[in-house]
Amino acid sequence: MLASTVPNCKVYDPAFAYELAVIIEDGLRRMYGEKPEDVFYYITLYNEMISMPAMPDGAKEGILRGLYRYKARPRRGLHEPGADRGQRDGHAGRPRGRPAPGRAPRHGAEIWSATSYKTLRENALAVERWNRLHPTDVPRVPYISHVLGANGGSGRPWP
C-alpha cells in the first residue's frame, strides 16, 4: 500500500520465474539503458516450491502492464457440459489463481495473472483523466478493460 503512493516506484508481485525475468530485464533497461529514467522497482518474491512453466506466447507486454492471460479457456460450445465461462484472476502460481487442493478445476475457466495492481490502477486513472480533459474525443479505455474486452470490456483502443 505504501509503495502505491510513490509515483516513480514500479511495484510488481511475480508468480513465476519468467515473470521475474521480464520485470528485471525491463528494470535494467529503464534504469540503466540509453535513456535512463528516474524509476526504481519494488518486487515481492516468494519461496514456494512450485513448478515453473514456460512463458505463454505474447505474455511479455501483459506482464509489464500488470495483467496477462496465463491460461486460455478451452474452446467448447456454449451448451456443452462443462462449458463454464468463468474467469479467475490473481497470481497463477498461488491459491487464488488455482483451484484449492482436492477441488476439481473449473472447466473452461481462463486464468489471468496479475503482476502489478499498481500499474493497472495508474493506467486506469490516467485514462480517466485523459477522458475528462478531452470530452469531445473518442474516449480511451483502460488496459484492463481492453484485455478483458470480450468478457465485459468495450474493446476500444487504449493508449
C-alpha positions in Angstrom: 0.0 0.0 0.0 2.8 2.4 0.9 4.6 1.8 -2.4 1.5 2.9 -4.3 2.0 6.5 -3.0 5.4 6.8 -4.7 4.9 7.8 -8.3 8.3 6.6 -9.7 8.2 3.3 -7.8 7.3 0.3 -10.1 5.6 -2.4 -7.9 5.5 -6.0 -9.1 4.4 -9.2 -7.5 5.5 -12.0 -9.9 4.3 -15.6 -9.5 6.7 -17.3 -11.9 10.4 -17.1 -12.8 9.7 -15.9 -16.3 7.6 -13.0 -15.0 10.5 -12.1 -12.7 13.0 -12.3 -15.7 10.8 -10.0 -17.8 10.4 -7.5 -15.0 14.2 -7.4 -14.2 15.1 -7.0 -17.9 12.7 -4.1 -18.1 14.0 -2.5 -14.9 17.6 -2.7 -16.1 16.7 -1.2 -19.5 14.7 1.6 -17.9 17.1 2.4 -15.1 20.4 1.9 -16.9 19.6 1.9 -20.6 20.4 4.5 -23.3 17.9 6.9 -21.8 17.8 6.2 -18.0 14.5 7.0 -16.3 14.0 8.2 -12.7 12.3 5.0 -11.6 13.0 2.2 -9.1 11.4 -1.2 -8.6 9.8 -2.9 -5.6 9.5 -6.6 -6.3 7.8 -9.1 -4.0 9.3 -12.6 -4.1 8.2 -15.8 -2.6 9.9 -19.0 -1.6 7.4 -21.5 -2.8 8.2 -25.0 -4.2 6.1 -24.9 -7.3 7.0 -25.9 -10.9 7.9 -23.1 -13.2 6.1 -23.3 -16.5 7.3 -21.8 -19.8 6.1 -18.3 -20.6 2.9 -18.2 -22.6 3.2 -16.7 -26.1 2.7 -12.9 -26.1 2.8 -12.5 -22.3 5.7 -10.1 -22.1 3.7 -6.9 -22.7 1.0 -8.0 -20.3 3.5 -8.9 -17.6 4.9 -5.3 -17.7 1.4 -3.7 -17.9 0.2 -5.7 -14.9 -2.1 -8.4 -16.3 -2.0 -11.1 -18.8 -3.8 -14.3 -19.7 -1.9 -17.2 -18.2 -4.3 -19.9 -19.4 -6.9 -19.5 -22.1 -10.3 -21.3 -21.7 -10.7 -24.4 -23.8 -12.8 -24.0 -26.9 -16.2 -25.5 -26.3 -19.7 -24.9 -27.4 -21.9 -22.7 -25.2 -24.2 -25.6 -24.4 -21.7 -28.4 -24.0 -21.3 -29.9 -20.5 -18.5 -28.2 -18.7 -18.6 -25.1 -20.9 -18.1 -22.8 -17.9 -17.4 -19.2 -18.9 -15.8 -18.2 -15.7 -12.6 -16.2 -15.1 -10.0 -16.3 -12.3 -7.6 -13.5 -11.5 -4.8 -13.2 -9.2 -1.4 -14.9 -9.3 -1.5 -18.0 -11.4 1.1 -19.7 -9.1 -0.8 -19.1 -5.9 -4.0 -20.5 -4.5 -6.1 -17.5 -5.6 -5.3 -18.3 -9.2 -5.6 -22.1 -9.0 -8.2 -24.4 -7.5 -7.7 -25.5 -3.9 -6.1 -28.9 -3.4 -8.7 -31.6 -3.6 -11.1 -29.4 -5.5 -11.9 -30.0 -9.2 -10.8 -27.2 -11.5 -13.5 -25.2 -13.2 -13.8 -26.5 -16.7 -13.4 -23.8 -19.3 -12.3 -21.1 -16.8 -9.4 -19.0 -18.0 -6.7 -17.8 -15.7 -5.2 -14.3 -15.6 -2.0 -13.5 -13.7 -2.0 -10.0 -12.2 1.7 -8.9 -11.8 1.0 -5.3 -10.8 -2.2 -3.9 -9.4 -0.5 -0.5 -9.0 0.3 -0.4 -12.7 -3.3 -1.3 -13.6 -4.6 1.4 -11.3 -2.3 4.1 -12.6 -3.3 3.3 -16.2 -7.0 3.4 -15.3 -6.6 6.8 -13.5 -4.5 8.2 -16.4 -7.2 7.1 -18.9 -10.0 8.6 -16.8 -8.1 11.9 -16.5 -7.5 12.0 -20.3 -11.2 11.3 -21.0 -12.2 14.2 -18.6 -9.8 16.6 -20.3 -10.8 15.6 -23.8 -14.6 15.3 -23.7 -15.1 15.6 -27.4 -12.6 13.0 -28.4 -13.2 9.3 -28.6 -12.9 8.0 -25.0 -9.9 5.9 -24.2 -10.3 2.6 -22.4 -8.0 1.3 -19.6 -5.7 -1.5 -20.4 -7.6 -3.9 -18.0 -10.8 -3.3 -19.9 -9.1 -3.7 -23.2 -7.6 -7.1 -22.4 -10.8 -8.3 -20.8 -12.7 -6.8 -23.7 -14.6 -9.9 -24.8 -15.5 -10.5 -21.2 -17.1 -7.2 -20.3 -14.7 -4.5 -21.8 -15.6 -2.4 -24.8 -12.6 -3.4 -26.9 -11.9 0.2 -27.8 -8.3 1.3 -28.3 -6.1 2.2 -25.4 -3.0 4.4 -25.2 
